[in-house]
Amino acid sequence: MEQLTDLKAILHSKRANIYYLEKCRVMQKDGRVLYLTEAKKDYQYWNIPIANTTVILLGTGTSVSQAAVRMLASAGVLIGFCGGGGTPLLASTEVEWMTPQSEYRPTEYIQGWMSFWFDEEKRLAAAKQFQTARIQFMQTVWGKDRDLIAAGFSAHDQDITSALNNTCAKIEQAQKVSKLLQIEAELTKRLYKIAANRTKHTDFVRERESVDIANAFLNHGNYLAYGLAACTLWVLGIPHGFAVMHGKTRRGALVFDVADLIKDTLVLPWAFICAKENATEQEFRQQCLQAFTDHKALDFMFDQVKAIALQHHETKGDTA
C-alpha cells in the first residue's frame, strides 16, 4: 500500500487530473483506488492515480467504498457528488464537497485572510484584485492560445479589447462590492454575446436549466472550475464562507469567487466552440481539462489566493 508520504509527493497546484465518473463503483483493491464498470459480459477495472488527482466528481449511478474514501482522503483528493455530466440534479442544488478532514494545513493563509476580511474596504480591495487578475488572465490566454485565436477569441480583436479595457476602468472606480458584481455580470453577458456571434449561436440565452448544448457545456465546465477552486481553498485552509465578492451568506461563496478567475477565459469559449462542433460531453470535458492544464489554471488560482492572503500576513510560510 502507498504510504502517506508518497501520496504528498505532487503538490496540489501541480496535479493534472480531475475525474468525472458515472455508472460505476469506486473501491480500494490491492492498495490502489479503482473504479469498476460493467461491460456486456464482464467487469472492467480502471486505476485512479490518486497522488496526481485533485478532484473526483461522482455522477449518477455511482457508489464509493469506505476503504476508497480513506485512501482518497489520505491523498488529499476532494470528492463531489453531482448529477449527470458534472452538473446538479436540480439547478438550485449546490455540488457538495467532501473535503479530507486533515487539519495539518498551513496556518498563514487563513490567518492572513481573516486579518483583512472583517474590514469592508480591504474586502473590496481584495475583490478588485480578483477581478483585475481575471481580466489579465483572459488577456494573456486569449492573446497567445492559437486554437482560441483561430476560433475568433483573440484579445487583440477590437470588440474584446474594448470590453476588457472598459471593465478594467470600471473596476478601478467601483466603490462597493455590489457594483463589482454588476460590472462582472455585464462583462460576462458581453462575452456571451461575442462568443455567440463568433460561433453562430445567434439565438443564445444563458439559462442554467436550459437543455441546449451550449448551456449544458457551460454548466459542466463551470463545475469543473468549482472543483479546482474548492481544492485550492481546502489545501490553503481557507473556509468557503469568507467570500470577498459573492456575499457573506451564500453557501460556498468563496469557491465562486476563485472559480471566476478562470471560468470566462477557459470554460466560456470552449463551451461555444464545442457546441458549434457538436462535440460530446466527454469530448468537451477533455478539452476543458486540457485547457486547464495548458494554461496552468490551478497554479493561477493558488497564486492569486495566496497573494491576497499573504499581503496581510507578516510571516510567509512554505508553498502549498
Contacts in CASP RR format, 6 or more apart in sequence:
PFRMAT RR
TARGET T0000
AUTHOR 0000-0000-0000
METHOD contacts of the structure
MODEL  1
MEQLTDLKAILHSKRANIYYLEKCRVMQKDGRVLYLTEAKKDYQYWNIPI
ANTTVILLGTGTSVSQAAVRMLASAGVLIGFCGGGGTPLLASTEVEWMTP
QSEYRPTEYIQGWMSFWFDEEKRLAAAKQFQTARIQFMQTVWGKDRDLIA
AGFSAHDQDITSALNNTCAKIEQAQKVSKLLQIEAELTKRLYKIAANRTK
HTDFVRERESVDIANAFLNHGNYLAYGLAACTLWVLGIPHGFAVMHGKTR
RGALVFDVADLIKDTLVLPWAFICAKENATEQEFRQQCLQAFTDHKALDF
MFDQVKAIALQHHETKGDTA
1 31 0 8 1.000
2 31 0 8 1.000
2 32 0 8 1.000
2 51 0 8 1.000
2 71 0 8 1.000
4 74 0 8 1.000
6 51 0 8 1.000
7 50 0 8 1.000
7 51 0 8 1.000
7 74 0 8 1.000
7 75 0 8 1.000
7 76 0 8 1.000
8 51 0 8 1.000
8 75 0 8 1.000
9 51 0 8 1.000
10 51 0 8 1.000
10 52 0 8 1.000
11 319 0 8 1.000
11 320 0 8 1.000
12 54 0 8 1.000
12 76 0 8 1.000
12 231 0 8 1.000
12 232 0 8 1.000
12 235 0 8 1.000
12 298 0 8 1.000
12 302 0 8 1.000
12 320 0 8 1.000
13 232 0 8 1.000
13 235 0 8 1.000
13 298 0 8 1.000
13 299 0 8 1.000
13 301 0 8 1.000
13 302 0 8 1.000
13 320 0 8 1.000
14 298 0 8 1.000
14 299 0 8 1.000
15 52 0 8 1.000
15 53 0 8 1.000
15 54 0 8 1.000
15 298 0 8 1.000
16 52 0 8 1.000
16 293 0 8 1.000
17 48 0 8 1.000
17 49 0 8 1.000
17 52 0 8 1.000
17 53 0 8 1.000
17 54 0 8 1.000
18 53 0 8 1.000
18 54 0 8 1.000
18 55 0 8 1.000
18 56 0 8 1.000
18 57 0 8 1.000
18 224 0 8 1.000
18 227 0 8 1.000
18 228 0 8 1.000
18 289 0 8 1.000
18 292 0 8 1.000
19 48 0 8 1.000
19 53 0 8 1.000
19 55 0 8 1.000
19 56 0 8 1.000
19 57 0 8 1.000
20 56 0 8 1.000
20 57 0 8 1.000
20 59 0 8 1.000
20 82 0 8 1.000
20 85 0 8 1.000
20 86 0 8 1.000
20 224 0 8 1.000
20 285 0 8 1.000
21 35 0 8 1.000
21 56 0 8 1.000
21 57 0 8 1.000
21 58 0 8 1.000
21 59 0 8 1.000
21 62 0 8 1.000
22 58 0 8 1.000
22 59 0 8 1.000
22 60 0 8 1.000
22 61 0 8 1.000
22 62 0 8 1.000
22 84 0 8 1.000
22 85 0 8 1.000
23 37 0 8 1.000
23 38 0 8 1.000
23 60 0 8 1.000
23 61 0 8 1.000
23 62 0 8 1.000
24 35 0 8 1.000
24 36 0 8 1.000
24 37 0 8 1.000
24 61 0 8 1.000
24 62 0 8 1.000
25 35 0 8 1.000
25 36 0 8 1.000
25 62 0 8 1.000
25 63 0 8 1.000
25 64 0 8 1.000
25 65 0 8 1.000
26 33 0 8 1.000
26 34 0 8 1.000
26 35 0 8 1.000
26 36 0 8 1.000
26 48 0 8 1.000
26 56 0 8 1.000
26 58 0 8 1.000
26 62 0 8 1.000
26 63 0 8 1.000
26 64 0 8 1.000
26 65 0 8 1.000
26 68 0 8 1.000
27 33 0 8 1.000
27 34 0 8 1.000
27 35 0 8 1.000
27 36 0 8 1.000
27 64 0 8 1.000
27 65 0 8 1.000
27 67 0 8 1.000
27 68 0 8 1.000
28 34 0 8 1.000
28 65 0 8 1.000
28 67 0 8 1.000
28 68 0 8 1.000
28 70 0 8 1.000
28 71 0 8 1.000
29 45 0 8 1.000
31 71 0 8 1.000
32 47 0 8 1.000
32 48 0 8 1.000
33 47 0 8 1.000
33 48 0 8 1.000
33 50 0 8 1.000
33 68 0 8 1.000
33 71 0 8 1.000
33 72 0 8 1.000
34 45 0 8 1.000
34 46 0 8 1.000
34 47 0 8 1.000
34 48 0 8 1.000
35 45 0 8 1.000
35 46 0 8 1.000
35 48 0 8 1.000
36 43 0 8 1.000
36 44 0 8 1.000
36 45 0 8 1.000
36 46 0 8 1.000
37 43 0 8 1.000
37 44 0 8 1.000
37 46 0 8 1.000
38 44 0 8 1.000
48 56 0 8 1.000
50 71 0 8 1.000
50 72 0 8 1.000
50 75 0 8 1.000
50 77 0 8 1.000
51 75 0 8 1.000
53 75 0 8 1.000
53 77 0 8 1.000
54 77 0 8 1.000
54 78 0 8 1.000
54 227 0 8 1.000
54 228 0 8 1.000
54 231 0 8 1.000
54 298 0 8 1.000
55 77 0 8 1.000
55 78 0 8 1.000
55 79 0 8 1.000
55 80 0 8 1.000
55 224 0 8 1.000
55 227 0 8 1.000
55 228 0 8 1.000
55 230 0 8 1.000
55 231 0 8 1.000
56 72 0 8 1.000
56 77 0 8 1.000
56 78 0 8 1.000
56 79 0 8 1.000
56 80 0 8 1.000
57 80 0 8 1.000
57 82 0 8 1.000
57 86 0 8 1.000
57 95 0 8 1.000
57 223 0 8 1.000
57 224 0 8 1.000
57 227 0 8 1.000
58 64 0 8 1.000
58 79 0 8 1.000
58 80 0 8 1.000
58 81 0 8 1.000
58 82 0 8 1.000
59 81 0 8 1.000
59 82 0 8 1.000
59 83 0 8 1.000
59 84 0 8 1.000
59 85 0 8 1.000
59 86 0 8 1.000
60 83 0 8 1.000
60 84 0 8 1.000
64 79 0 8 1.000
69 79 0 8 1.000
69 98 0 8 1.000
72 79 0 8 1.000
72 100 0 8 1.000
73 100 0 8 1.000
73 101 0 8 1.000
73 102 0 8 1.000
74 100 0 8 1.000
75 100 0 8 1.000
76 100 0 8 1.000
76 102 0 8 1.000
77 100 0 8 1.000
78 97 0 8 1.000
78 98 0 8 1.000
78 99 0 8 1.000
78 100 0 8 1.000
78 227 0 8 1.000
78 230 0 8 1.000
78 231 0 8 1.000
78 234 0 8 1.000
79 97 0 8 1.000
79 98 0 8 1.000
80 95 0 8 1.000
80 96 0 8 1.000
80 97 0 8 1.000
80 98 0 8 1.000
80 227 0 8 1.000
81 95 0 8 1.000
81 96 0 8 1.000
81 98 0 8 1.000
82 88 0 8 1.000
82 89 0 8 1.000
82 95 0 8 1.000
82 223 0 8 1.000
83 89 0 8 1.000
85 220 0 8 1.000
85 281 0 8 1.000
85 285 0 8 1.000
86 95 0 8 1.000
86 219 0 8 1.000
86 220 0 8 1.000
86 223 0 8 1.000
86 224 0 8 1.000
87 216 0 8 1.000
87 219 0 8 1.000
87 220 0 8 1.000
87 223 0 8 1.000
88 94 0 8 1.000
88 95 0 8 1.000
91 208 0 8 1.000
91 209 0 8 1.000
94 251 0 8 1.000
94 252 0 8 1.000
95 223 0 8 1.000
95 226 0 8 1.000
95 227 0 8 1.000
97 227 0 8 1.000
97 230 0 8 1.000
97 234 0 8 1.000
99 230 0 8 1.000
99 234 0 8 1.000
100 234 0 8 1.000
105 234 0 8 1.000
105 235 0 8 1.000
105 236 0 8 1.000
105 237 0 8 1.000
106 236 0 8 1.000
106 237 0 8 1.000
106 317 0 8 1.000
106 318 0 8 1.000
106 320 0 8 1.000
108 309 0 8 1.000
108 310 0 8 1.000
108 313 0 8 1.000
108 315 0 8 1.000
108 316 0 8 1.000
108 317 0 8 1.000
109 236 0 8 1.000
109 237 0 8 1.000
109 238 0 8 1.000
109 305 0 8 1.000
109 306 0 8 1.000
109 309 0 8 1.000
109 310 0 8 1.000
109 313 0 8 1.000
109 320 0 8 1.000
110 236 0 8 1.000
110 237 0 8 1.000
110 238 0 8 1.000
110 239 0 8 1.000
110 309 0 8 1.000
111 313 0 8 1.000
112 309 0 8 1.000
112 310 0 8 1.000
112 312 0 8 1.000
112 313 0 8 1.000
113 238 0 8 1.000
113 242 0 8 1.000
113 308 0 8 1.000
113 309 0 8 1.000
113 312 0 8 1.000
114 242 0 8 1.000
115 312 0 8 1.000
115 313 0 8 1.000
116 122 0 8 1.000
116 123 0 8 1.000
116 126 0 8 1.000
116 312 0 8 1.000
117 123 0 8 1.000
117 242 0 8 1.000
117 244 0 8 1.000
122 312 0 8 1.000
123 177 0 8 1.000
123 244 0 8 1.000
124 174 0 8 1.000
124 175 0 8 1.000
124 176 0 8 1.000
124 177 0 8 1.000
124 180 0 8 1.000
124 244 0 8 1.000
126 244 0 8 1.000
126 308 0 8 1.000
127 177 0 8 1.000
127 180 0 8 1.000
127 244 0 8 1.000
127 245 0 8 1.000
127 257 0 8 1.000
128 171 0 8 1.000
128 172 0 8 1.000
128 174 0 8 1.000
128 180 0 8 1.000
129 304 0 8 1.000
129 307 0 8 1.000
129 308 0 8 1.000
130 244 0 8 1.000
130 245 0 8 1.000
130 257 0 8 1.000
130 258 0 8 1.000
130 260 0 8 1.000
130 261 0 8 1.000
130 304 0 8 1.000
130 308 0 8 1.000
131 167 0 8 1.000
131 171 0 8 1.000
131 180 0 8 1.000
131 183 0 8 1.000
131 184 0 8 1.000
131 245 0 8 1.000
132 168 0 8 1.000
132 171 0 8 1.000
133 261 0 8 1.000
133 300 0 8 1.000
133 304 0 8 1.000
134 260 0 8 1.000
134 261 0 8 1.000
134 262 0 8 1.000
134 264 0 8 1.000
134 265 0 8 1.000
135 164 0 8 1.000
135 167 0 8 1.000
135 168 0 8 1.000
135 171 0 8 1.000
137 261 0 8 1.000
137 262 0 8 1.000
137 265 0 8 1.000
137 300 0 8 1.000
138 155 0 8 1.000
138 164 0 8 1.000
138 264 0 8 1.000
138 265 0 8 1.000
139 155 0 8 1.000
139 164 0 8 1.000
140 155 0 8 1.000
141 148 0 8 1.000
141 155 0 8 1.000
141 265 0 8 1.000
141 266 0 8 1.000
141 295 0 8 1.000
142 148 0 8 1.000
142 149 0 8 1.000
142 153 0 8 1.000
142 154 0 8 1.000
142 155 0 8 1.000
142 160 0 8 1.000
142 265 0 8 1.000
142 269 0 8 1.000
143 149 0 8 1.000
143 154 0 8 1.000
143 155 0 8 1.000
143 156 0 8 1.000
145 153 0 8 1.000
145 294 0 8 1.000
145 295 0 8 1.000
148 154 0 8 1.000
148 269 0 8 1.000
151 198 0 8 1.000
151 199 0 8 1.000
151 269 0 8 1.000
151 273 0 8 1.000
152 198 0 8 1.000
153 160 0 8 1.000
153 195 0 8 1.000
153 198 0 8 1.000
153 269 0 8 1.000
154 160 0 8 1.000
155 161 0 8 1.000
155 164 0 8 1.000
159 194 0 8 1.000
160 194 0 8 1.000
163 187 0 8 1.000
163 190 0 8 1.000
163 191 0 8 1.000
163 194 0 8 1.000
164 187 0 8 1.000
167 183 0 8 1.000
167 186 0 8 1.000
167 187 0 8 1.000
170 183 0 8 1.000
171 180 0 8 1.000
171 183 0 8 1.000
174 180 0 8 1.000
174 183 0 8 1.000
177 244 0 8 1.000
177 245 0 8 1.000
177 247 0 8 1.000
180 245 0 8 1.000
181 245 0 8 1.000
181 246 0 8 1.000
184 245 0 8 1.000
184 260 0 8 1.000
187 264 0 8 1.000
188 264 0 8 1.000
188 268 0 8 1.000
189 206 0 8 1.000
191 264 0 8 1.000
191 268 0 8 1.000
192 204 0 8 1.000
192 206 0 8 1.000
192 268 0 8 1.000
195 201 0 8 1.000
195 204 0 8 1.000
195 268 0 8 1.000
195 269 0 8 1.000
195 271 0 8 1.000
195 272 0 8 1.000
196 202 0 8 1.000
196 204 0 8 1.000
196 214 0 8 1.000
196 272 0 8 1.000
198 272 0 8 1.000
199 272 0 8 1.000
199 273 0 8 1.000
199 275 0 8 1.000
199 276 0 8 1.000
200 276 0 8 1.000
201 214 0 8 1.000
201 272 0 8 1.000
201 275 0 8 1.000
201 276 0 8 1.000
204 212 0 8 1.000
204 214 0 8 1.000
204 272 0 8 1.000
206 215 0 8 1.000
206 218 0 8 1.000
207 215 0 8 1.000
208 215 0 8 1.000
208 219 0 8 1.000
210 216 0 8 1.000
212 275 0 8 1.000
213 275 0 8 1.000
213 278 0 8 1.000
214 271 0 8 1.000
214 272 0 8 1.000
214 275 0 8 1.000
216 281 0 8 1.000
217 270 0 8 1.000
217 271 0 8 1.000
217 272 0 8 1.000
217 274 0 8 1.000
217 275 0 8 1.000
217 281 0 8 1.000
217 284 0 8 1.000
218 267 0 8 1.000
218 268 0 8 1.000
218 271 0 8 1.000
220 271 0 8 1.000
220 281 0 8 1.000
220 284 0 8 1.000
220 285 0 8 1.000
220 288 0 8 1.000
221 263 0 8 1.000
221 267 0 8 1.000
221 271 0 8 1.000
221 284 0 8 1.000
221 285 0 8 1.000
221 288 0 8 1.000
222 259 0 8 1.000
222 263 0 8 1.000
222 267 0 8 1.000
224 267 0 8 1.000
224 285 0 8 1.000
224 288 0 8 1.000
224 289 0 8 1.000
224 292 0 8 1.000
225 259 0 8 1.000
225 262 0 8 1.000
225 263 0 8 1.000
225 266 0 8 1.000
225 267 0 8 1.000
225 297 0 8 1.000
226 255 0 8 1.000
226 256 0 8 1.000
226 259 0 8 1.000
227 255 0 8 1.000
227 259 0 8 1.000
228 259 0 8 1.000
228 262 0 8 1.000
228 292 0 8 1.000
228 297 0 8 1.000
228 298 0 8 1.000
228 301 0 8 1.000
229 254 0 8 1.000
229 255 0 8 1.000
229 256 0 8 1.000
229 257 0 8 1.000
229 258 0 8 1.000
229 259 0 8 1.000
229 261 0 8 1.000
229 301 0 8 1.000
230 240 0 8 1.000
230 255 0 8 1.000
231 298 0 8 1.000
232 258 0 8 1.000
232 298 0 8 1.000
232 301 0 8 1.000
232 302 0 8 1.000
232 305 0 8 1.000
233 239 0 8 1.000
233 240 0 8 1.000
233 254 0 8 1.000
233 255 0 8 1.000
233 258 0 8 1.000
233 305 0 8 1.000
235 302 0 8 1.000
235 320 0 8 1.000
236 302 0 8 1.000
236 305 0 8 1.000
236 306 0 8 1.000
236 309 0 8 1.000
236 320 0 8 1.000
238 254 0 8 1.000
238 305 0 8 1.000
238 309 0 8 1.000
239 254 0 8 1.000
240 251 0 8 1.000
240 252 0 8 1.000
240 253 0 8 1.000
240 254 0 8 1.000
240 255 0 8 1.000
241 248 0 8 1.000
241 251 0 8 1.000
241 252 0 8 1.000
241 253 0 8 1.000
241 254 0 8 1.000
242 254 0 8 1.000
243 250 0 8 1.000
243 252 0 8 1.000
243 253 0 8 1.000
243 254 0 8 1.000
243 256 0 8 1.000
243 257 0 8 1.000
244 254 0 8 1.000
244 257 0 8 1.000
245 253 0 8 1.000
245 256 0 8 1.000
245 257 0 8 1.000
245 260 0 8 1.000
246 252 0 8 1.000
246 253 0 8 1.000
246 254 0 8 1.000
246 256 0 8 1.000
246 257 0 8 1.000
247 253 0 8 1.000
250 256 0 8 1.000
258 301 0 8 1.000
258 304 0 8 1.000
258 305 0 8 1.000
261 300 0 8 1.000
261 301 0 8 1.000
261 304 0 8 1.000
262 292 0 8 1.000
262 295 0 8 1.000
262 297 0 8 1.000
262 300 0 8 1.000
262 301 0 8 1.000
265 295 0 8 1.000
266 288 0 8 1.000
266 291 0 8 1.000
266 292 0 8 1.000
266 295 0 8 1.000
266 297 0 8 1.000
267 288 0 8 1.000
270 284 0 8 1.000
270 287 0 8 1.000
270 288 0 8 1.000
270 291 0 8 1.000
271 284 0 8 1.000
274 283 0 8 1.000
274 284 0 8 1.000
274 287 0 8 1.000
279 287 0 8 1.000
291 297 0 8 1.000
292 298 0 8 1.000
302 320 0 8 1.000
306 319 0 8 1.000
306 320 0 8 1.000
310 316 0 8 1.000
END
